[in-house]
């Protein structure tokens, strides 16, 4: 059984990363399928200093635009790996790990820039 959910892909704007500035961000909503990681993936990633927790599959490869953060099920995650299926060209897998010390913003926030009503 597929576990389908909603993920918010987050882009931080680098020009607002001064000492006293609060980073600004853009959030885009898209659908995803949650998949577990293999033990091999987990061990290899941990050996490199990463702590992956799950893999999200975006059904359309154009949905991912190089974002480095996402919010899924009310928690904020860092995207540590993306993989586009070159053979079929129709999906992108994102391997994610929790961002420590950051609370996710409320999912009810209005979306900005690139909001897609075609979902």
Protein Blocks (a to p, Z undefined) as FASTA:
>chain_A
ZZddddddddddfklmcfklccdddddddddddddddfklmmmmmmnopacfbdcddfbf
klpgoiabdceehiacddfbdcddfknopaccddddddehiacddfkbcceehiafkZZ
